[in-house]
Amino acid sequence: MLSGLGIFILANLATVWAPNFAIALVARAVAGLGAAIYAPTANGSALTGFGFSLVYPGFGVEAVRRVPAQSRGLAMGEGFAISHQATNEAQSTVAELTRNRAFSLDPVALPGARARQPA
């Protein structure tokens, strides 16, 4: 499990230092794999990580095109920082709401848990 966290962290660092979009895309896919290893019981974590690896760099490309060439690295860094912050805030909010029983994720989590049970 800790190896997954290590992969996730290193892949995110590689995303920050990626010299081009292709390498950033591969790094995001590897980060998704690391997240799946770290939290194998999370429903769709690999699919979510892969989806993020495609969506966020795509947004970044559009944002970076509109920025002067000398500021593009800063724009990419800010874009990734904002996307990570939004993801973290959403996870924290859902965790808090489910812990206080404001709502339940059972309709989402139970089908996946049943599918993983041995026959």
Backbone as numpy.savetxt, mean C-alpha at the origin, in Angstrom:
# Nx Ny Nz CAx CAy CAz Cx Cy Cz
7.11 -13.57 9.35 6.28 -12.38 9.35 7.16 -11.13 9.35
8.23 -11.14 10.12 9.10 -9.97 10.14 9.83 -9.80 8.82
10.06 -10.91 8.11 10.70 -10.77 6.80 9.78 -9.99 5.85
8.46 -10.22 5.96 7.51 -9.48 5.14 7.56 -7.99 5.44
7.68 -7.66 6.72 7.77 -6.26 7.11 9.05 -5.64 6.56
10.14 -6.40 6.62 11.41 -5.91 6.06 11.33 -5.67 4.57
10.69 -6.62 3.85 10.51 -6.46 2.41 9.66 -5.22 2.12
8.60 -5.06 2.89 7.71 -3.91 2.71 8.47 -2.59 2.90
9.25 -2.50 3.98 9.99 -1.27 4.27 11.03 -1.00 3.19
11.81 -2.01 2.83 12.85 -1.81 1.82 12.26 -1.45 0.45
11.14 -2.08 0.11 10.51 -1.76 -1.17 9.97 -0.33 -1.18
9.45 0.12 -0.06 8.99 1.51 0.01 10.16 2.49 -0.09
11.29 2.14 0.52 12.48 2.99 0.37 12.95 2.99 -1.07
12.89 1.82 -1.72 13.27 1.76 -3.14 12.34 2.63 -3.99
11.08 2.70 -3.61 10.14 3.55 -4.34 10.55 5.01 -4.23
10.96 5.41 -3.04 11.37 6.80 -2.82 12.59 7.14 -3.67
13.53 6.19 -3.77 14.77 6.46 -4.48 14.73 6.04 -5.94
13.60 5.61 -6.44 13.51 5.12 -7.81 13.82 6.25 -8.80
14.71 5.98 -9.74 15.06 7.02 -10.70 14.04 7.19 -11.82
13.15 6.20 -12.00 12.14 6.33 -13.05 10.87 5.59 -12.65
9.85 5.76 -13.48 8.53 5.20 -13.18 8.54 3.68 -13.15
9.26 3.04 -14.07 9.26 1.58 -14.15 9.81 0.96 -12.86
10.88 1.52 -12.34 11.45 0.99 -11.11 10.53 1.28 -9.93
9.89 2.43 -9.91 8.93 2.74 -8.85 7.76 1.76 -8.89
7.31 1.41 -10.08 6.20 0.47 -10.23 6.59 -0.91 -9.70
7.77 -1.38 -10.04 8.23 -2.68 -9.55 8.39 -2.64 -8.02
8.94 -1.56 -7.50 9.11 -1.44 -6.05 7.77 -1.46 -5.34
6.76 -0.83 -5.90 5.43 -0.84 -5.28 4.82 -2.24 -5.30
5.06 -2.98 -6.38 4.56 -4.36 -6.45 5.25 -5.22 -5.39
6.55 -5.03 -5.21 7.28 -5.77 -4.19 6.79 -5.36 -2.80
6.47 -4.09 -2.60 5.91 -3.65 -1.32 4.58 -4.34 -1.05
3.77 -4.50 -2.07 2.51 -5.24 -1.92 2.76 -6.67 -1.52
3.76 -7.29 -2.10 4.12 -8.67 -1.73 4.58 -8.72 -0.28
5.39 -7.75 0.13 5.82 -7.70 1.52 4.66 -7.53 2.48
3.68 -6.71 2.10 2.49 -6.53 2.93 1.71 -7.84 3.03
1.64 -8.58 1.94 0.92 -9.85 1.95 1.63 -10.87 2.84
2.96 -10.85 2.84 3.71 -11.77 3.71 3.55 -11.36 5.16
3.58 -10.05 5.41 3.48 -9.55 6.78 2.10 -9.80 7.38
1.06 -9.65 6.60 -0.31 -9.83 7.09 -1.05 -10.81 6.20
-0.70 -12.11 6.28 -1.32 -13.07 5.36 -2.81 -13.28 5.61
-3.30 -12.93 6.78 -4.71 -13.14 7.06 -5.58 -11.97 6.62
-4.95 -10.89 6.20 -5.72 -9.74 5.73 -6.31 -10.07 4.36
-7.61 -9.93 4.25 -8.27 -10.26 2.99 -7.79 -9.35 1.88
-7.29 -9.97 0.84 -6.92 -9.23 -0.36 -5.70 -8.34 -0.20
-4.84 -8.62 0.76 -3.70 -7.72 0.95 -2.78 -7.71 -0.27
-2.58 -8.85 -0.89 -1.72 -8.89 -2.08 -2.39 -8.13 -3.23
-3.67 -8.33 -3.40 -4.40 -7.64 -4.47 -4.41 -6.13 -4.21
-4.61 -5.76 -2.95 -4.60 -4.34 -2.60 -3.23 -3.73 -2.86
-2.19 -4.44 -2.42 -0.83 -3.93 -2.65 -0.52 -3.78 -4.12
-0.94 -4.76 -4.92 -0.71 -4.67 -6.36 -1.50 -3.51 -6.95
-2.74 -3.35 -6.50 -3.55 -2.23 -6.98 -2.93 -0.89 -6.64
-2.42 -0.77 -5.41 -1.74 0.47 -5.03 -0.50 0.68 -5.88
0.20 -0.41 -6.19 1.42 -0.27 -6.98 1.13 0.28 -8.37
-0.09 0.09 -8.85 -0.46 0.62 -10.16 -1.08 2.01 -10.07
-1.89 2.23 -9.05 -2.65 3.47 -8.96 -1.79 4.66 -8.55
-1.06 4.53 -7.45 -0.32 5.69 -6.95 0.76 6.19 -7.90
1.57 5.31 -8.51 2.52 5.85 -9.49 1.83 6.49 -10.69
0.67 5.94 -11.06 -0.07 6.56 -12.16 -0.49 7.98 -11.84
-0.97 8.18 -10.61 -1.30 9.54 -10.18 -0.05 10.40 -10.16
1.05 9.80 -9.72 2.31 10.54 -9.62 2.80 11.02 -10.97
2.65 10.19 -11.99 3.09 10.58 -13.32 2.34 11.83 -13.77
1.04 11.85 -13.57 0.25 13.01 -13.97 0.64 14.25 -13.18
0.86 14.08 -11.89 1.23 15.23 -11.06 2.61 15.76 -11.43
3.55 14.86 -11.67 4.92 15.26 -11.96 5.01 15.96 -13.32
4.19 15.59 -14.26 4.21 16.25 -15.58 3.90 17.73 -15.49
3.18 18.11 -14.47 2.74 19.50 -14.34 3.70 20.36 -13.51
4.79 19.76 -13.06 5.75 20.44 -12.18 7.01 20.74 -12.98
7.66 21.86 -12.69 8.93 22.15 -13.38 9.95 21.04 -13.14
10.84 20.82 -14.10 11.79 19.71 -14.05 12.64 19.71 -12.77
13.03 20.87 -12.27 13.89 20.92 -11.09 13.16 20.55 -9.80
11.82 20.48 -9.83 11.04 20.18 -8.63 10.36 18.81 -8.70
10.65 18.01 -9.70 9.92 16.76 -9.88 10.20 15.74 -8.79
11.42 15.66 -8.30 11.73 14.73 -7.22 10.95 15.06 -5.96
10.89 16.33 -5.64 10.12 16.77 -4.47 8.64 16.47 -4.66
8.13 16.69 -5.85 6.71 16.40 -6.11 6.41 14.92 -5.95
7.31 14.05 -6.45 7.10 12.61 -6.29 7.14 12.21 -4.82
8.09 12.73 -4.08 8.20 12.41 -2.66 6.97 12.85 -1.88
6.48 14.04 -2.16 5.29 14.53 -1.48 4.07 13.70 -1.84
3.98 13.32 -3.11 2.84 12.50 -3.53 2.81 11.16 -2.81
3.95 10.49 -2.73 4.00 9.21 -2.03 3.77 9.39 -0.54
4.30 10.45 0.04 4.08 10.69 1.47 2.60 10.90 1.77
1.93 11.65 0.93 0.50 11.90 1.14 -0.30 10.62 0.98
0.04 9.81 -0.03 -0.71 8.56 -0.23 -0.49 7.60 0.93
0.72 7.53 1.44 0.97 6.66 2.59 0.25 7.18 3.83
0.25 8.47 4.02 -0.45 9.04 5.18 -1.94 8.75 5.09
-2.52 8.90 3.91 -3.94 8.63 3.74 -4.26 7.16 4.03
-3.41 6.26 3.56 -3.61 4.83 3.82 -3.52 4.55 5.31
-2.53 5.11 5.97 -2.36 4.88 7.41 -3.54 5.43 8.20
-4.00 6.62 7.84 -5.14 7.21 8.56 -6.40 6.37 8.37
-6.62 5.88 7.15 -7.80 5.06 6.90 -7.74 3.78 7.70
-6.58 3.14 7.75 -6.44 1.91 8.52 -6.67 2.16 10.01
-6.12 3.24 10.53 -6.30 3.57 11.94 -7.76 3.85 12.26
-8.43 4.55 11.36 -9.84 4.88 11.58 -10.70 3.62 11.59
-10.50 2.75 10.62 -11.27 1.50 10.58 -10.98 0.65 11.80
-9.72 0.56 12.21 -9.37 -0.22 13.39 -10.06 0.33 14.64
-10.08 1.63 14.78 -10.72 2.25 15.94 -12.23 2.03 15.93
-12.84 2.18 14.78 -14.28 1.99 14.69 -14.68 0.54 14.97
-13.90 -0.40 14.47 -14.25 -1.81 14.72 -13.95 -2.20 16.15
-12.93 -1.61 16.75 -12.60 -1.94 18.14 -13.70 -1.45 19.08
-14.27 -0.30 18.77 -15.34 0.26 19.59 -16.72 -0.23 19.17
-16.75 -1.18 18.25 -18.00 -1.78 17.77 -18.95 -0.78 17.12
-18.39 0.28 16.54 -19.23 1.22 15.81 -19.80 0.56 14.57
-19.03 -0.33 13.98 -19.54 -1.17 12.90 -18.68 -2.42 12.83
-19.15 -3.40 12.08 -18.47 -4.69 12.02 -17.97 -4.95 10.61
-16.81 -5.56 10.53 -16.27 -5.99 9.24 -16.56 -7.46 8.99
-17.40 -8.08 9.80 -17.70 -9.50 9.63 -18.20 -9.85 8.24
-19.08 -9.05 7.63 -19.53 -9.42 6.28 -18.39 -9.49 5.27
-17.33 -8.74 5.51 -16.18 -8.74 4.61 -15.19 -9.83 5.00
-14.92 -9.97 6.29 -13.87 -10.86 6.76 -14.29 -12.33 6.83
-15.54 -12.60 7.17 -15.94 -13.99 7.39 -15.86 -14.86 6.14
-16.28 -14.40 4.97 -16.15 -15.29 3.80 -14.70 -15.70 3.53
-13.78 -14.77 3.68 -12.38 -15.11 3.49 -11.86 -16.06 4.55
-12.28 -15.86 5.79 -11.85 -16.75 6.87 -12.39 -18.16 6.65
-13.61 -18.28 6.19 -14.19 -19.60 5.91 -13.47 -20.29 4.76
-13.04 -19.51 3.78 -12.36 -20.10 2.64 -10.99 -20.65 3.02
-10.36 -20.09 4.05 -9.04 -20.55 4.48 -9.09 -21.72 5.46
-10.25 -22.07 5.97 -10.35 -23.16 6.93 -10.09 -24.47 6.24
-9.33 -25.38 6.91 -9.10 -26.70 6.30 -10.39 -27.50 6.22
-10.49 -28.33 5.22 -11.72 -29.12 5.00 -11.88 -30.22 6.03
